[in-house]
Amino acid sequence: MKSTRIALMSFLGILWAQSIQGQSQFWLYSQNFGVNAQVFDAFGQPLEGPSYQVELWGGATSDSLVPTLGAFTRGRVIIPFGRNGHFIDLNPDGGGYSTVFSVSPNFFPSWLQVRAWDARLGATYEDAVALGQGGFGESPLFQAIGTDPFTFPPNTPGALIGLQSFSLRPIPEPSTWALLALGGASCLVWRRRGRHSDVGPRSQ
């Protein structure tokens, strides 16, 4: 009985220590507590399915945003889109919801931004941005208050109140000159192949 009490007190002490360090968890969910923020491609079509990924970035100030991390695994929380431009983190692995570790929960707001991209361009938002080809986008900056992930029983993560819809940047089409050059090269290859096919063994 005594050992059980000691273990419980140790566990609560860890939770308390984590709590005073400051961390605010949020639910990466686009339809929650009055929020209804769809995400679209460059042509106005809602994003759908695993070809598109989304992630929450946050920080104590508007110019200190970094990828949020799972409260327990400290790994990035990147999820695919569902249907009709919406997304929801179901936390299937229990690693914890998106957490800003630089802001204390319940009273202090975090600066937040949702970022999305075409997963065919890279595994992360930064990968897509580095290509410089479009196919990525960000929500307007907003502030929201998160909850403490290290309480017992667990808190419901804070809602992304203030999140607005946004669209991905367009992926530029090949220029007219590039298309003409490609067409010219194709014609040249075709003509050379035609000449070679016309040359056959001569009759004696």
C-alpha positions in Angstrom: 0.0 0.0 0.0 2.8 2.4 0.9 4.7 1.6 -2.3 1.5 2.3 -4.3 1.1 5.7 -2.6 4.8 6.6 -3.2 4.4 5.7 -6.9 1.3 7.8 -7.2 2.9 10.8 -5.5 5.9 10.4 -7.8 3.6 10.4 -10.9 1.7 13.4 -9.7 5.0 15.2 -9.0 6.1 14.6 -12.6 2.9 15.9 -13.9 3.2 19.0 -11.7 6.8 19.6 -12.8 5.7 19.3 -16.4 2.8 21.7 -15.8 4.9 24.5 -14.3 7.3 24.5 -17.2 4.5 25.6 -19.5 2.9 23.8 -22.4 -0.4 24.3 -24.2 -2.0 21.6 -26.2 -4.4 22.1 -29.1 -6.7 19.9 -31.1 -5.8 20.0 -34.8 -9.4 20.0 -35.9 -11.0 22.4 -38.4 -14.6 22.0 -37.2 -14.7 22.5 -33.5 -16.3 25.0 -31.1 -17.7 27.1 -33.9 -14.7 26.9 -36.1 -15.4 25.9 -39.7 -12.2 26.5 -41.7 -11.9 24.6 -45.0 -8.6 24.5 -46.9 -8.6 24.7 -50.7 -6.2 24.2 -53.5 -5.2 27.0 -55.9 -8.4 26.5 -58.0 -10.8 26.7 -55.1 -11.3 22.9 -54.7 -11.4 21.6 -51.1 -8.4 19.4 -50.2 -9.1 15.8 -49.6 -7.2 12.6 -48.7 -3.7 11.7 -47.9 -2.2 13.5 -50.8 -2.4 16.6 -48.7 -1.0 17.1 -45.2 -1.6 19.6 -42.5 0.3 20.7 -39.3 -0.1 23.3 -36.5 2.8 25.7 -35.9 2.9 27.8 -32.7 4.9 30.0 -30.4 4.9 32.6 -27.6 5.2 35.4 -30.2 4.1 35.8 -33.8 7.6 35.6 -35.1 8.7 32.5 -33.1 6.5 29.9 -34.7 7.8 26.3 -34.8 6.1 23.0 -35.5 4.0 21.8 -32.6 4.9 18.5 -31.1 3.0 15.6 -29.5 2.9 16.1 -25.7 4.3 12.6 -25.0 6.4 11.6 -28.0 7.8 15.1 -28.8 7.4 14.2 -32.4 5.8 16.4 -35.1 2.0 16.0 -35.5 1.4 15.8 -39.2 -2.0 14.5 -40.4 -3.8 14.0 -43.7 -6.9 15.7 -44.8 -10.3 14.1 -44.5 -13.1 15.2 -46.8 -14.3 18.6 -48.1 -11.3 20.5 -47.0 -11.4 19.5 -43.3 -9.0 17.7 -41.0 -9.1 16.1 -37.6 -6.4 14.6 -35.4 -7.7 11.5 -33.8 -4.5 10.9 -31.9 -4.5 7.2 -32.8 -1.1 6.4 -31.4 -1.6 8.2 -28.1 1.4 10.3 -28.6 -0.4 13.4 -27.6 -2.0 16.3 -29.3 -0.3 19.3 -30.9 1.5 21.2 -28.1 3.3 24.5 -27.8 5.9 24.0 -25.2 6.8 27.7 -24.8 3.4 28.9 -23.5 1.7 28.1 -20.2 -1.8 26.6 -20.5 -5.3 27.9 -19.6 -4.5 31.6 -19.2 -1.9 32.6 -21.8 -2.7 32.6 -25.5 -0.3 31.0 -28.0 0.3 32.4 -31.5 -0.8 29.8 -34.0 -0.8 29.1 -37.7 -2.1 26.0 -39.6 0.1 25.1 -42.6 -0.8 22.7 -45.3 0.9 21.3 -48.4 0.8 18.8 -51.2 2.5 15.7 -49.8 3.7 14.7 -53.3 6.1 17.6 -53.0 7.6 16.5 -49.7 7.1 14.9 -46.3 7.1 18.3 -44.5 5.9 21.8 -45.1 9.5 23.0 -45.3 10.2 20.4 -48.0 7.4 21.8 -50.2 8.5 25.4 -49.6 12.1 24.6 -50.5 11.1 23.5 -54.0 9.7 27.0 -54.7 6.9 25.6 -56.9 3.8 26.4 -54.9 1.5 23.7 -53.6 1.7 24.9 -50.0 -0.2 27.5 -47.9 -0.8 28.9 -44.4 -3.7 30.3 -42.4 -3.7 33.8 -41.2 -2.0 34.1 -37.8 -4.3 33.8 -34.8 -4.2 33.4 -31.0 -5.9 30.8 -28.9 -5.6 29.4 -25.4 -4.6 25.7 -24.9 -4.9 23.3 -22.1 -2.4 21.4 -20.0 -1.7 17.9 -21.4 -0.2 16.7 -18.1 -3.2 16.5 -15.9 -5.2 13.6 -14.5 -7.8 13.0 -15.8 -6.6 14.5 -19.1 -7.9 17.8 -20.4 -9.6 18.2 -23.7 -7.2 20.0 -26.0 -7.8 23.6 -26.7 -9.8 24.5 -29.8 -8.3 26.4 -32.7 -10.7 29.4 -32.1 -9.8 32.0 -34.7 -8.7 29.7 -37.4 -9.8 30.9 -40.9 -10.0 29.2 -44.3 -7.0 29.5 -46.7 -5.8 28.2 -50.0 -2.6 26.7 -51.3 -0.4 28.6 -53.7 -0.6 27.6 -57.3 2.0 25.4 -58.9 3.1 27.3 -62.0 2.5 25.7 -65.3 5.5 25.3 -67.8 6.2 28.5 -69.7 5.3 28.8 -73.4 9.0 28.8 -74.4 9.6 25.7 -72.3 6.7 23.9 -74.1 8.0 25.0 -77.5 11.4 23.8 -76.7 10.1 20.5 -75.5 8.0 20.2 -78.7 10.9 21.0 -80.9 13.1 18.4 -79.2 10.4 15.8 -79.6 10.1 16.6 -83.4 13.8 16.3 -83.8 13.9 12.9 -82.2 11.0 11.7 -84.3 12.7 12.9 -87.5 15.9 11.1 -86.7 14.1 7.9 -85.9 12.2 8.2 -89.2 15.5 8.6 -91.2 17.0 5.5 -89.5 13.9 3.5 -90.3 14.1 4.4 -94.0 17.6 3.0 -94.3 17.5 -0.7 -95.1 19.6 -3.3 -96.8 20.0 -2.7 -100.5 19.3 -5.4 -103.0 22.3 -6.7 -104.8 
